[in-house]
Each structure stands twice: as C-alpha cells, then as structure tokens.
C-alpha cells in the first residue's frame, strides 16, 4: 500500500523524494509527507489528500535544498487520513523522523508504556510508537542503526521503517519485516523505497532485502545486518525496465495503456520456456520431479483478480493433469483448517508478491509440509522468495490499480504450470503439449486483433453510462471471466456488477433481470459439448425479460446473432484458452465507462495496488 522513498546524495533530496512519491501514486494513498534535515533540525511537511496538496504546502513554506530526505504516501489504518496522522513522524525530542509501511500489532501496549513514561504523542497512528521508541534509543546514546535494530525487536506485526537522525545528516537507516523494501544503488548516491519505480529515473541497480534485515546507508556505501546486528547479505539485481515503461506514453490512463500492452506482455511471459531438449521449464525450481509426480492435490490461493486467474487455472490443470485442484481465497484459507499434507502442492498467485493474506496462507501451508509454487510479476518480492518454485509473469510495471496485463499474464503463467505438471506426470504426450504451446504462442496477435476492434465497446459505454447495475454470465472458463469483468466495473466505475455461472441463472439471479439491467454473456466456442447451446438458451432467457444482451462469441458463431442486442466477435481459440481474448473487451468497457462517468481510473477510491496488511 504505502509508498516509501529515502534518498541521500548530491541531488536536491526533496525533489527526488517528491518525484519518487509521484511514481508510486498507483499504490493508493490518502496523505503524503516529507522530512529533511536542515542545519540542526528536521523540516517536516505533510498534508492529507493528494500529493498536489503536499506540493502546495511546500510552495507556501519552502525548504532550503538538502542532500537527505524521506518521503511517504500513507493509506490510513490506525487513525484517520489527517495532516496529523500523515507521515513522517518526529520523536518528541526532535532527533528522529520516521516513515512506516505496515501495521504494528502491539502498538497499543507500547504506547501505554511510553505515555506512562511521559512521552507526548501527536497522532493516533501506530507508526508514532516506533518514532518515539527510536528517539528514546538515540537519546540514550545508541547509534541510529543499533537503535533501529533494538526497536525492531520490540515490534510485532508487518513493517518497513525508514528513519533519519538530525545529528547524522548524511545517513539513512531502514528495516523490513513482512513488508517490501528495496535499495537503489547509484554512483555517489543511494536510495531506499518500497518500489523500484521510486528511483528508476536515477539507477537500475537494486538490492532486495531479506526478512528481518536492517540497511544502513550513506551516499557511498550500503551495509546490511539482521535484527541482531550480524552481517547479512541482500540480493543484487538489475531492473530490466526503464522510466518510460512507467509513464503513460500518450494514453489518458495507465490502465488503458496497460490494456494495449497485453499482447507484448503475454508474449514476454511465454518467451524462453523451453530447454534445449524441448521440455518446458519454470524460472526457479527447487521441487524434485519425483515429488511433483507424487502430488495428490493442488490448492491455488490468491486474492481478488488473481483468485479469478486461479479459477481459470483449475479447469486447465485438472483437464491436463487429472489431479484434483481447489481454489481458495487467501484470506480465508488458513482460518478454515485446510487439509494439507506433504503431497499437497500449493500454488500462489500475486502480482506484487507482497500480498499479505497470500503470504500468510503460504506460510501456513509450508508449516503443514506442502511445497509452494508462486506465480508473480515482481522479481525478488517476498512470496517468490518464500516459495519452492516460481513462474514470473513478465508484464512489466503495472501502475493502474485495477489489474489488466497483470491478470492476463497470470492466465498465461497458469497455463504454463498446468502443461509443466502434465509433462512431469506424463498425463500428456510431448506432441500434445507442444500443440497447446503453439496455440498459446499464437495468442498475442489474436489479443491485438481484439484491441483493434474495440470501437463498439466505446459506443456501448456511451449508451449504457446511465445504468446502475450490470450482470455477467459465463460457463466453464467463461464463469471466472464473468466475475473478473464484473470486478473491473465495481473497481473503477463504482456501479453494481455481479458475475454468475450461467447455469445458476434460474436459481436466483434471473430475478434481477429487467429492461434496466444490461447483461454481458461470454459464449463458449462452438463444439464444446452442449455448453454452447445451453448458454445461447441463457441469452434468450434474459432477453425475453427485457435485458440488453451484450454477447461475446467467437467468429463464425451464427447461432448467437438473433439473441444479441450487441455482438462482439472474438478470435477463434480452444475453449480453455478463450479467457486470453474474452477478458480484453470487458477491461476496455470498464475503462471507458469509468472515464465517461468522470472517475479517476488509475486510482479508484478506497483501493490500493498492493494489499500488504491483513
């Protein structure tokens, strides 16, 4: 959620911090602030609302140029989105300024102890507890890094902390536990941030920090230890995308840009997936083939859009491997006492790799002896690091909060996993796997074909902009796509939308259908048992009750035309792969409708890109 940036080096540090915060706006926030060291004191500016409010405050109360700064965008958890609760927070003695991402679970007890000792508080946040503890430690004579390690050992929960000390104006210290933090290494300058986007303008050299580590940096060096003070190592890597990849490139919204980037994103995700011997491979694999052959149950855990990708994966995995596959909402998984053994394979899907509910779910599964496979878009994030294997989706940075290319590349990765398991378990012949891979490799041009024919969806959004409720129907893999299409409308257009299995229509949802409720229907490809004909009957059922029917059907399907008020043609693909083309017009429709309604498409209200607290 929160965006964190820290800088020390020769540039105007405040400018670096504010620019970094702007590049992390997509994470979602409700206040912003910065702190710098000027002479013998800390200058602090923070405001509720958008970064523009902070910039106005900086213009009204300028700060002299300095070479060290920390900045923060906050998503309120403890205490409302007010100026006082915005970060950074300064210790009562004025020595330390601190920013924080995450939740300190034992803050109430610690606050009571500090207040009993006479420490005054200026906010209602859990964060200020850490600031006050750190201030007391340095006042007692502790070095800033030692003080940070001491404070971290006192805290329970998930946190990233970044702090500066007025008596050491060229130094930053940061720490992480269950919350993202990355170091940017420059020439004569260094950065810390919750996202590499914050410093990609200046350096592509990064270091990912491990769990329970503290980093101490000045402009020339970076030192990493664990919470006990023992030397530790981060993992250096090079960021493979540049600043332009995080800019809009002429589009009105990042989301629209990312919708149109999907052909390339899918192609990149599929690239290089074969060994020289012609076998499928994963990015990083630490599970033996013998163990994979012994797996007797697969459980997919994910949240939100990633959960719907998992539902599509279930159809593919069970069809190709003949292994029972369950799909679980990550936030519910460990609380229902799931049945997990050493022969269970848990697959986790997360765009950011930092989703708190998903992370806790895989830790629970690991405790029960399961092996973990991660599907993730963020190299070096926590979930891949704590998994036994990973398939990286090469979507590039996804800035829009509502996932588009993140979702479609998750689908591609799920297909790869299903085929890989089929290869290992011998449930498909090599030529069968190669045939599916050829069809997968042919989908990026088909996705582009959909993008080239989206004008009817733009016109449809104009006609339906006054509607207050939408239904989405699908069967087989079209059912999760119906739910994902509905989620997109809810996320960014703020209208009621629900996705249902078309076969459930007469079991309740049909009561919602009337002339004011548009209904999207995803029609399976022709020849898929009797599903196609059953869905055509569903179309006629809702149309007979006055609904405006928007039908997504493959080219050449003549049976649907008489029942469609609006007909959108999809390229012909096999049933299991149809989600790669059917989701695109639904994403585009949601973006168009939200734009027409005047909403902020990239930063919808109440939502954040990455949910890093439970």
C-alpha positions as CSV (number, residue, x, y, z in Angstrom):
1,X,0.0,0.0,0.0
2,X,2.0,2.9,1.3
3,X,4.8,4.4,-0.8
4,X,8.2,4.9,0.8
5,X,11.3,6.8,-0.5
6,X,14.5,7.7,1.1
7,X,17.5,9.5,-0.6
8,X,21.0,10.5,0.4
9,X,23.3,12.1,-2.2
10,X,24.3,15.2,-4.1
11,X,20.9,16.0,-5.7
12,X,18.3,18.2,-4.2
13,X,16.9,15.5,-2.0
14,X,13.4,17.0,-1.6
15,X,12.9,16.9,-5.4
16,X,14.0,13.3,-5.5
17,X,11.6,12.4,-2.7
18,X,8.6,14.1,-4.2
19,X,9.2,12.7,-7.7
20,X,9.5,9.2,-6.2
21,X,6.2,9.6,-4.4
22,X,4.5,10.6,-7.6
23,X,5.8,7.5,-9.3
24,X,4.3,5.4,-6.5
25,X,0.9,7.1,-6.5
26,X,-0.6,4.0,-8.1
27,X,-0.2,2.1,-4.8
28,X,-3.1,4.1,-3.3
29,X,-2.8,6.7,-0.5
30,X,-4.8,9.3,1.4
31,X,-2.0,11.6,2.7
32,X,1.6,12.4,1.8
33,X,4.6,13.9,3.6
34,X,8.4,14.6,3.5
35,X,11.1,15.3,6.1
36,X,14.6,16.7,5.5
37,X,17.5,17.7,7.8
38,X,18.3,21.4,7.6
39,X,21.1,22.5,9.9
40,X,20.4,21.3,13.4
41,X,16.7,20.5,13.0
42,X,14.2,18.5,10.9
43,X,11.9,20.3,8.5
44,X,8.6,18.5,8.1
45,X,5.8,19.0,5.6
46,X,2.8,16.7,5.3
47,X,-0.8,17.0,4.2
48,X,-3.9,14.9,3.9
49,X,-5.1,14.2,0.4
50,X,-3.2,14.1,-2.9
51,X,0.5,14.9,-3.4
52,X,-0.7,18.1,-5.0
53,X,-1.7,19.2,-1.5
54,X,1.8,18.5,-0.3
55,X,3.3,20.4,-3.2
56,X,1.1,23.4,-2.4
57,X,2.3,23.3,1.2
58,X,6.0,23.1,0.0
59,X,5.4,26.1,-2.2
60,X,3.8,28.1,0.6
61,X,6.5,27.0,3.1
62,X,9.7,26.4,1.1
63,X,12.6,24.3,2.4
64,X,16.2,25.0,1.7
65,X,18.0,22.4,-0.5
66,X,19.4,19.5,1.3
67,X,21.1,16.2,0.4
68,X,19.0,13.8,2.5
69,X,15.2,13.3,2.6
70,X,12.5,10.7,3.3
71,X,9.0,10.8,1.8
72,X,5.8,8.8,2.3
73,X,2.3,8.3,0.9
74,X,0.0,6.8,3.6
75,X,-3.0,4.6,3.4
76,X,-4.8,5.1,6.7
77,X,-5.1,2.1,9.1
78,X,-4.6,3.5,12.6
79,X,-6.1,7.0,12.7
80,X,-7.9,8.8,10.0
81,X,-6.4,10.5,6.9
82,X,-5.5,13.8,8.6
83,X,-2.5,16.1,8.5
84,X,-1.5,15.0,12.0
85,X,-1.6,11.3,11.1
86,X,0.3,11.7,7.9
87,X,3.9,10.5,7.9
88,X,6.7,11.3,8.6
89,X,6.5,11.3,12.4
90,X,9.1,13.1,14.6
91,X,10.2,11.9,18.0
92,X,9.3,14.1,21.0
93,X,13.0,15.1,21.4
94,X,13.1,16.2,17.7
95,X,16.0,13.9,17.0
96,X,14.4,11.4,14.6
97,X,12.0,11.4,11.7
98,X,10.4,8.1,10.7
99,X,8.1,6.7,8.0
100,X,6.4,3.3,8.1
101,X,4.5,0.9,5.9
102,X,2.6,-2.0,7.5
103,X,0.9,-2.5,10.9
104,X,2.5,-2.6,14.3
105,X,0.2,-5.1,16.1
106,X,1.4,-4.4,19.7
107,X,1.4,-0.6,19.3
108,X,-1.3,-0.1,22.0
109,X,0.8,-1.7,24.7
110,X,3.9,0.1,23.7
111,X,2.1,3.4,23.5
112,X,0.7,3.0,27.0
113,X,4.2,2.3,28.3
114,X,5.6,5.4,26.6
115,X,2.8,7.6,27.7
116,X,3.3,6.3,31.3
117,X,6.9,7.4,30.9
118,X,5.8,10.9,30.0
119,X,6.2,10.8,26.2
120,X,3.7,13.0,24.4
121,X,2.0,11.8,21.2
122,X,0.9,14.0,18.3
123,X,-1.1,11.4,16.3
124,X,-3.3,8.4,16.6
125,X,-1.1,6.2,14.4
126,X,0.8,3.0,15.3
127,X,3.7,4.5,13.5
128,X,4.4,7.2,16.0
129,X,5.2,4.5,18.6
130,X,8.2,3.4,16.5
131,X,9.3,7.0,16.1
132,X,9.2,7.7,19.8
133,X,11.0,4.4,20.7
134,X,13.7,5.2,18.2
135,X,14.0,8.8,19.5
136,X,14.5,7.5,23.1
137,X,17.1,4.9,22.0
138,X,19.3,7.5,20.2
139,X,18.9,10.0,23.0
140,X,20.2,7.3,25.4
141,X,23.4,7.1,23.2
142,X,22.6,4.4,20.8
143,X,23.9,4.6,17.2
144,X,21.0,5.0,14.7
145,X,21.4,1.5,13.3
146,X,21.7,-0.1,16.7
147,X,18.6,1.8,17.8
148,X,16.7,0.6,14.8
149,X,17.6,-3.0,15.5
150,X,16.5,-2.6,19.1
151,X,13.2,-1.1,18.2
152,X,12.5,-3.8,15.6
153,X,13.0,-6.5,18.2
154,X,10.2,-4.8,20.2
155,X,7.7,-4.7,17.4
156,X,5.1,-7.3,16.4
157,X,3.5,-7.3,13.0
158,X,4.5,-6.3,9.5
159,X,6.6,-3.2,8.9
160,X,9.0,-1.3,6.8
161,X,10.7,1.5,8.7
162,X,13.0,4.3,7.3
163,X,14.5,6.9,9.6
164,X,17.0,9.8,9.7
165,X,18.7,11.3,12.7
166,X,19.3,15.1,12.9
167,X,22.8,14.5,14.4
168,X,23.8,12.4,11.4
169,X,22.7,14.3,8.3
170,X,24.3,12.1,5.7
171,X,22.8,8.8,6.8
172,X,19.6,6.8,6.5
173,X,18.6,3.5,8.3
174,X,15.8,1.3,7.2
175,X,14.4,-2.1,8.2
176,X,11.8,-4.6,6.9
177,X,9.7,-7.4,8.2
178,X,6.9,-8.8,6.1
179,X,6.7,-5.6,4.1
180,X,8.5,-4.6,0.8
181,X,11.8,-2.6,0.8
182,X,14.4,-2.3,-1.9
183,X,17.7,-0.4,-2.0
184,X,18.7,1.6,-5.1
185,X,22.5,1.8,-5.6
186,X,23.8,4.8,-7.5
187,X,27.1,6.5,-8.1
188,X,27.7,8.7,-5.1
189,X,24.1,8.4,-4.1
190,X,21.8,5.7,-2.6
191,X,18.1,5.1,-2.2
192,X,15.6,3.1,-0.3
193,X,12.0,2.6,-1.4
194,X,9.0,0.3,-1.3
195,X,9.1,0.1,-5.1
196,X,11.9,0.4,-7.6
197,X,9.7,2.8,-9.6
198,X,10.6,5.4,-7.0
199,X,14.2,5.6,-8.1
200,X,14.3,4.1,-11.6
201,X,15.0,7.5,-13.1
202,X,18.4,7.5,-11.4
203,X,19.6,3.9,-11.2
204,X,18.7,0.4,-12.3
205,X,21.0,-1.3,-9.8
206,X,19.0,-2.6,-6.8
207,X,19.3,-4.8,-3.8
208,X,16.4,-6.8,-2.4
209,X,16.4,-7.1,1.4
210,X,15.6,-10.3,3.1
211,X,13.3,-10.9,6.0
212,X,14.2,-9.1,9.3
213,X,17.1,-7.1,7.9
214,X,18.3,-3.6,8.6
215,X,20.1,-1.5,6.0
216,X,22.4,1.4,6.9
217,X,23.4,3.7,4.0
218,X,25.0,6.9,3.2
219,X,25.9,8.3,-0.3
220,X,28.8,6.0,-0.7
221,X,28.1,2.7,1.0
222,X,25.3,0.2,1.9
223,X,25.6,-2.0,5.0
224,X,23.1,-4.8,5.7
225,X,22.6,-6.7,9.0
226,X,19.9,-8.8,10.6
227,X,17.9,-7.6,13.6
228,X,20.6,-9.0,16.0
229,X,23.4,-7.0,14.3
230,X,25.0,-9.8,12.5
231,X,26.3,-9.1,8.9
232,X,23.8,-10.1,6.3
233,X,23.5,-10.1,2.5
234,X,20.9,-8.7,0.2
235,X,20.3,-9.9,-3.3
236,X,21.6,-7.5,-6.0
237,X,19.8,-7.4,-9.3
238,X,19.3,-5.1,-12.3
239,X,15.9,-3.6,-13.1
240,X,15.1,-4.5,-16.7
241,X,12.6,-1.8,-17.5
242,X,13.1,2.0,-17.6
243,X,11.3,5.1,-16.6
244,X,9.3,5.3,-19.8
245,X,7.7,2.0,-19.0
246,X,6.1,3.7,-16.0
247,X,4.8,6.7,-18.0
248,X,1.5,6.9,-20.0
249,X,3.0,7.1,-23.5
250,X,0.2,9.3,-24.7
251,X,-2.7,7.4,-23.2
252,X,-5.1,9.2,-20.9
253,X,-4.9,6.5,-18.2
254,X,-2.2,4.0,-17.2
255,X,-4.9,1.3,-17.2
256,X,-5.7,2.0,-20.9
257,X,-2.0,1.9,-21.8
258,X,-1.7,-1.4,-19.9
259,X,-4.7,-2.9,-21.7
260,X,-3.0,-2.2,-25.0
261,X,0.3,-3.6,-23.7
262,X,-1.2,-7.1,-23.2
263,X,-0.1,-8.7,-26.5
264,X,3.5,-7.9,-25.7
265,X,3.1,-8.9,-22.0
266,X,1.7,-12.3,-22.9
267,X,4.5,-12.9,-25.5
268,X,7.1,-12.0,-22.9
269,X,5.6,-14.3,-20.3
270,X,5.7,-17.2,-22.8
271,X,9.2,-16.4,-24.1
272,X,12.1,-18.8,-23.4
273,X,10.0,-21.5,-21.7
274,X,11.7,-24.5,-23.3
275,X,15.1,-26.1,-22.6
276,X,17.4,-27.1,-25.4
277,X,15.9,-30.5,-25.3
278,X,12.4,-29.1,-26.0
279,X,11.0,-29.5,-22.5
280,X,9.0,-26.9,-20.6
281,X,10.8,-25.2,-17.7
282,X,10.0,-22.9,-14.8
283,X,12.1,-19.9,-13.8
284,X,13.3,-21.3,-10.5
285,X,12.6,-24.8,-9.4
286,X,13.5,-26.4,-6.1
287,X,11.0,-29.3,-6.2
288,X,12.0,-32.7,-7.4
289,X,10.2,-34.3,-10.3
290,X,9.6,-37.2,-8.0
291,X,7.8,-35.0,-5.6
292,X,5.7,-33.4,-8.3
293,X,4.7,-36.9,-9.6
294,X,3.6,-37.8,-6.1
295,X,1.3,-34.8,-5.7
296,X,-2.3,-35.9,-5.0
297,X,-3.9,-32.5,-4.5
298,X,-3.3,-28.9,-5.8
299,X,-4.6,-25.9,-3.9
300,X,-4.4,-22.4,-5.5
301,X,-4.6,-19.5,-3.1
302,X,-5.0,-15.9,-4.2
303,X,-7.0,-12.7,-3.7
304,X,-9.2,-10.6,-6.0
305,X,-8.3,-10.6,-9.7
306,X,-5.5,-13.2,-9.0
307,X,-8.2,-15.5,-7.5
308,X,-10.2,-15.4,-10.7
309,X,-7.0,-16.4,-12.6
310,X,-6.8,-19.3,-10.3
311,X,-10.3,-20.4,-11.1
312,X,-9.4,-20.5,-14.8
313,X,-6.2,-22.4,-13.9
314,X,-8.4,-25.1,-12.1
315,X,-10.1,-26.0,-15.4
316,X,-6.7,-26.3,-17.2
317,X,-4.8,-28.1,-14.5
318,X,-7.5,-30.7,-13.8
319,X,-8.0,-31.3,-17.6
320,X,-4.3,-31.7,-18.4
321,X,-3.0,-33.4,-15.2
322,X,-6.1,-35.2,-13.8
323,X,-5.1,-34.0,-10.3
324,X,-7.8,-32.6,-8.1
325,X,-7.4,-28.8,-7.8
326,X,-9.0,-26.5,-5.3
327,X,-9.0,-22.7,-5.5
328,X,-9.1,-20.8,-2.2
329,X,-9.5,-17.1,-1.2
330,X,-6.2,-16.5,0.6
331,X,-7.7,-14.5,3.4
332,X,-10.0,-17.5,4.4
333,X,-7.5,-20.3,3.7
334,X,-5.7,-20.8,7.0
335,X,-8.7,-20.0,9.1
336,X,-10.7,-22.9,7.9
337,X,-8.2,-25.6,8.9
338,X,-7.5,-26.9,5.4
339,X,-6.4,-30.4,4.8
340,X,-2.7,-30.2,3.7
341,X,-0.1,-33.0,3.6
342,X,3.4,-33.4,2.2
343,X,1.8,-34.5,-1.1
344,X,-0.1,-31.2,-1.5
345,X,1.1,-28.6,-4.0
346,X,0.1,-25.1,-3.1
347,X,0.1,-22.6,-6.0
348,X,0.0,-18.9,-5.0
349,X,-0.8,-16.1,-7.5
350,X,0.2,-12.5,-6.7
351,X,1.1,-9.6,-9.0
352,X,3.1,-7.8,-6.4
353,X,4.5,-10.8,-4.5
354,X,3.7,-8.9,-1.2
355,X,0.0,-9.6,-0.8
356,X,-0.3,-10.1,3.0
357,X,-3.2,-12.6,3.0
358,X,-1.5,-14.7,0.3
359,X,1.9,-14.6,2.1
360,X,0.3,-15.8,5.4
361,X,-1.5,-18.6,3.5
362,X,1.7,-20.0,2.0
363,X,3.5,-19.8,5.3
364,X,0.7,-21.8,6.9
365,X,0.8,-24.3,4.0
366,X,4.6,-24.7,4.4
367,X,4.2,-25.4,8.1
368,X,1.9,-28.3,7.1
369,X,4.6,-29.7,4.8
370,X,3.3,-28.5,1.4
371,X,5.5,-27.4,-1.4
372,X,4.8,-23.9,-2.8
373,X,4.8,-22.7,-6.4
374,X,4.5,-18.9,-6.9
375,X,3.2,-17.0,-9.9
376,X,4.3,-13.4,-9.6
377,X,5.2,-10.3,-11.6
378,X,7.8,-8.8,-9.2
379,X,11.2,-10.3,-9.1
380,X,12.7,-10.7,-5.7
381,X,9.5,-10.0,-3.8
382,X,8.6,-11.9,-0.6
383,X,6.3,-14.5,-1.9
384,X,8.6,-15.9,-4.6
385,X,11.5,-15.8,-2.1
386,X,9.5,-18.0,0.3
387,X,8.3,-20.4,-2.4
388,X,10.0,-23.6,-3.7
389,X,9.4,-22.6,-7.3
390,X,8.3,-19.5,-9.3
391,X,6.9,-18.6,-12.6
392,X,7.5,-14.9,-13.3
393,X,4.9,-13.1,-15.4
394,X,6.8,-10.6,-17.5
395,X,4.1,-8.0,-17.6
396,X,6.4,-5.1,-16.6
397,X,5.3,-2.4,-14.2
398,X,1.5,-2.2,-13.8
399,X,0.6,1.2,-12.5
400,X,-3.2,1.2,-12.7
401,X,-4.8,-0.2,-9.6
402,X,-7.3,-2.3,-11.5
403,X,-5.2,-5.2,-12.9
404,X,-5.3,-5.9,-16.6
405,X,-2.0,-7.1,-18.1
406,X,-1.2,-8.5,-14.7
407,X,-4.3,-10.7,-14.9
408,X,-3.8,-11.8,-18.5
409,X,-0.1,-12.8,-17.8
410,X,-1.2,-14.7,-14.7
411,X,-3.5,-16.7,-17.0
412,X,-0.6,-17.4,-19.3
413,X,1.6,-18.5,-16.4
414,X,-1.2,-20.8,-15.1
415,X,-1.4,-22.5,-18.4
416,X,2.4,-23.0,-18.4
417,X,2.2,-24.5,-14.9
418,X,-0.6,-26.9,-16.0
419,X,1.4,-28.0,-19.0
420,X,4.6,-28.4,-17.0
421,X,2.9,-30.6,-14.4
422,X,1.4,-32.7,-17.3
423,X,4.8,-33.1,-18.7
424,X,6.3,-34.2,-15.4
425,X,3.4,-36.6,-14.6
426,X,3.2,-38.0,-18.1
427,X,-0.5,-37.2,-18.5
428,X,0.0,-35.6,-21.9
429,X,2.2,-36.7,-24.8
430,X,5.0,-34.3,-25.8
431,X,3.4,-33.5,-29.1
432,X,0.1,-32.6,-27.3
433,X,2.0,-30.2,-25.0
434,X,3.8,-28.7,-28.0
435,X,0.5,-28.3,-29.8
436,X,-1.0,-26.3,-26.9
437,X,2.2,-24.3,-26.6
438,X,1.9,-23.4,-30.3
439,X,-1.6,-22.2,-29.8
440,X,-0.5,-20.2,-26.7
441,X,2.3,-18.6,-28.7
442,X,-0.2,-17.6,-31.3
443,X,-2.5,-15.7,-28.9
444,X,-0.6,-12.4,-28.7
445,X,-1.6,-11.5,-32.3
446,X,-5.2,-12.6,-31.5
447,X,-5.2,-10.3,-28.4
448,X,-4.0,-7.5,-30.7
449,X,-6.9,-8.3,-33.1
450,X,-9.4,-7.8,-30.2
451,X,-7.7,-4.5,-29.4
452,X,-8.0,-3.4,-33.0
453,X,-11.8,-3.9,-33.0
454,X,-12.8,-2.3,-29.7
455,X,-14.7,0.7,-31.1
456,X,-18.1,-1.0,-30.5
457,X,-17.3,-1.2,-26.8
458,X,-16.6,2.5,-26.7
459,X,-20.0,3.2,-28.3
460,X,-21.7,0.7,-25.9
461,X,-20.2,2.5,-22.9
462,X,-21.8,5.8,-24.1
463,X,-25.2,4.1,-24.4
464,X,-25.1,2.4,-21.0
465,X,-23.4,5.2,-19.0
466,X,-26.6,5.8,-17.0
467,X,-27.2,2.2,-15.9
468,X,-26.7,1.4,-12.3
469,X,-26.4,-2.4,-12.4
470,X,-24.8,-5.0,-14.7
471,X,-24.8,-8.8,-14.8
472,X,-22.1,-11.0,-16.4
473,X,-22.7,-14.7,-17.3
474,X,-20.4,-17.4,-18.3
475,X,-19.8,-21.1,-18.2
476,X,-16.7,-23.3,-17.9
477,X,-13.7,-20.9,-18.1
478,X,-16.1,-18.1,-19.0
479,X,-17.5,-18.1,-15.5
480,X,-14.4,-16.7,-13.8
481,X,-14.1,-14.2,-16.7
482,X,-17.6,-13.1,-16.0
483,X,-16.6,-12.5,-12.4
484,X,-13.5,-10.6,-13.4
485,X,-15.4,-8.5,-15.8
486,X,-17.9,-7.5,-13.0
487,X,-15.0,-6.8,-10.7
488,X,-13.5,-4.3,-13.1
489,X,-16.7,-2.3,-13.3
490,X,-17.0,-2.3,-9.5
491,X,-13.4,-1.3,-9.0
492,X,-13.3,1.8,-11.3
493,X,-16.9,2.7,-12.3
494,X,-18.5,2.2,-8.9
495,X,-21.6,0.5,-10.3
496,X,-23.2,-2.7,-9.0
497,X,-22.0,-5.6,-11.1
498,X,-22.1,-9.3,-10.5
499,X,-20.7,-12.3,-12.3
500,X,-22.6,-15.6,-12.3
501,X,-22.3,-19.1,-13.7
502,X,-24.9,-19.1,-16.5
503,X,-26.3,-22.4,-15.3
504,X,-27.2,-20.7,-12.0
505,X,-29.4,-18.1,-13.7
506,X,-32.7,-19.8,-12.9
507,X,-31.5,-20.4,-9.3
508,X,-31.9,-16.8,-8.3
509,X,-30.0,-14.3,-10.4
510,X,-32.7,-14.1,-13.1
511,X,-34.9,-12.2,-10.5
512,X,-32.5,-9.2,-11.0
513,X,-33.1,-9.1,-14.8
514,X,-35.2,-6.4,-16.3
515,X,-35.0,-3.7,-19.0
516,X,-32.6,-1.6,-16.9
517,X,-30.0,-4.3,-16.4
518,X,-27.5,-4.9,-19.2
519,X,-26.2,-8.5,-19.3
520,X,-22.8,-9.5,-20.7
521,X,-22.6,-13.1,-21.8
522,X,-19.4,-14.9,-22.6
523,X,-20.3,-17.7,-25.1
524,X,-18.1,-20.9,-25.2
525,X,-16.6,-21.8,-28.5
526,X,-18.8,-23.9,-30.7
527,X,-18.4,-27.7,-30.4
528,X,-17.7,-27.7,-26.6
529,X,-20.1,-30.5,-25.6
530,X,-23.5,-28.8,-25.2
531,X,-22.3,-25.8,-23.2
532,X,-22.5,-23.5,-26.3
533,X,-26.2,-24.3,-26.8
534,X,-27.0,-24.0,-23.1
535,X,-25.5,-20.5,-23.0
536,X,-27.4,-19.5,-26.1
537,X,-30.6,-20.5,-24.2
538,X,-29.5,-18.4,-21.3
539,X,-29.1,-15.4,-23.6
540,X,-32.7,-15.8,-24.8
541,X,-34.0,-16.2,-21.2
542,X,-32.6,-12.8,-20.2
543,X,-33.5,-11.1,-23.4
544,X,-37.1,-12.3,-23.0
545,X,-37.2,-10.3,-19.8
546,X,-36.2,-7.1,-21.4
547,X,-32.4,-7.1,-20.7
548,X,-30.0,-5.5,-23.1
549,X,-27.8,-8.5,-24.1
550,X,-24.1,-7.9,-24.9
551,X,-22.7,-11.2,-26.3
552,X,-19.1,-12.1,-26.7
553,X,-18.9,-15.0,-29.2
554,X,-16.2,-16.4,-31.5
555,X,-16.1,-15.6,-35.2
556,X,-18.3,-17.8,-37.3
557,X,-20.8,-18.5,-34.5
558,X,-24.1,-17.8,-36.3
559,X,-26.4,-19.1,-33.6
560,X,-25.9,-16.2,-31.2
561,X,-26.7,-13.3,-33.6
562,X,-30.5,-13.4,-33.3
563,X,-30.3,-13.2,-29.5
564,X,-27.7,-10.4,-29.2
565,X,-28.6,-6.7,-28.9
566,X,-24.8,-6.0,-29.1
567,X,-22.5,-8.7,-30.6
568,X,-18.7,-8.6,-30.1
569,X,-16.7,-11.1,-32.1
570,X,-13.7,-12.9,-30.5
571,X,-10.9,-14.7,-32.4
572,X,-11.3,-18.5,-32.6
573,X,-9.3,-20.3,-29.9
574,X,-9.7,-23.5,-28.0
575,X,-12.1,-23.3,-25.0
576,X,-9.5,-23.4,-22.2
577,X,-7.5,-20.5,-23.8
578,X,-10.6,-18.4,-24.6
579,X,-10.1,-16.2,-21.4
580,X,-7.0,-14.6,-23.1
581,X,-9.2,-13.0,-25.6
582,X,-12.6,-12.7,-23.9
583,X,-11.3,-10.6,-20.9
584,X,-10.0,-7.8,-23.1
585,X,-13.2,-6.2,-24.2
586,X,-14.6,-6.3,-20.7
587,X,-11.5,-4.5,-19.4
588,X,-11.9,-1.9,-22.1
589,X,-15.6,-1.4,-21.4
590,X,-15.0,-0.8,-17.7
591,X,-12.2,1.8,-18.5
592,X,-14.5,3.6,-21.0
593,X,-17.5,3.7,-18.6
594,X,-15.4,5.0,-15.7
595,X,-13.9,7.6,-17.9
596,X,-17.3,8.8,-19.1
597,X,-18.5,8.9,-15.5
598,X,-15.6,11.2,-14.7
599,X,-13.8,8.9,-12.3
600,X,-10.1,8.5,-11.6
601,X,-9.5,5.3,-13.5
602,X,-5.9,4.7,-12.3
603,X,-6.6,5.4,-8.6
604,X,-10.1,4.3,-7.7
605,X,-11.4,5.3,-4.3
606,X,-10.6,3.1,-1.3
607,X,-8.3,0.8,-3.2
608,X,-4.6,0.2,-3.3
609,X,-2.5,-1.6,-5.8
610,X,-0.9,-4.0,-3.3
611,X,-2.6,-5.0,-0.1
612,X,0.3,-5.5,2.2
613,X,-1.6,-5.8,5.5
614,X,-4.2,-8.4,6.5
